[in-house]
Amino acid sequence: MWWEILPSAGIVFTALLAPHGAYWVLNKLTHNRKSCARDWRDGPHFEDYTLYLRDIRLTGSEYVPRGLESIPDLKD
């Protein structure tokens, strides 16, 4: 009958969800309990981090793009 498929369906769903759950747990443990941690100071993305800090310093926000007009002129 139809209920005979329930044990095998449970095994299949468990096998499909186990890697997702394991990844979630490992991500919580290794990324300081943040689900989307950005590690700006390691790896090849350090240059992106410096540009990110520059944008914050020059424009006040990393989300508002501004061009060269936002850089103040140096007066001697």
N, C-alpha and C positions, 0 to 999 in steps of 0.2 A: 504494500500500500504506500501512500504518499509519505508517511512518517518514517519509512525505512531509509529515506534519503537524509534525514536530519543528522545522524552521526557523521556521515561522510561530508556533508555540507559544513558542519561545525569544524571538522579537521581542516578543510580547505580554507575557510574564512580565518581560522586561527593562523594557519601557515602564511596567509597573505598579509595579515595584520601584525604579525610578530616582528618583521624587520622595521616596520614603521614605528612601532612602539619602542623597540630597542634603540633606534636612531634618536627618538625624542628623549629618552632617558640619558643616553650618552651626551647629547647636546646640552642638556641641562647640567650634567655633571662637569663637563669640560669647558663650557663657556660661561661659567660663573652664574648659573641659574637664569641666563637670558636666552630667549628662544632665537633671537636674531642678533648675535653679538658681532660687532665689527672690530676686528683686531687691526687697527690702522698702523701700529708700529712694527709689525712683523711682515716679512716677505716683500714681494715686488710692489705692494700697494703703498709703501711709505711715501713715495713721490706724490701719490694722490692725496695723502693725508696733509702734506705740506701745502698743496694747492687748496685744499679744503680750508685749512687755517688761514691762508692768504685771503680767500674770499670772505671769510668771517671778519678778518681784520680790516679789509678795505671797504666792504659794503655793509657790514653789520649783520648780514644774513647769508647763509650758504645757498639759499633757494632763490635769491633774487639776482639774476645775471645782470651785470653792468659792464660796460666796456672801459676803455682807457680814460673816459671822462670822469670816472670815479676815483682815479688816482690823483692825489693832490700834487700840485706843482711845487718844486723846490725853489725857494727864493734865496739867493745868495746875499 
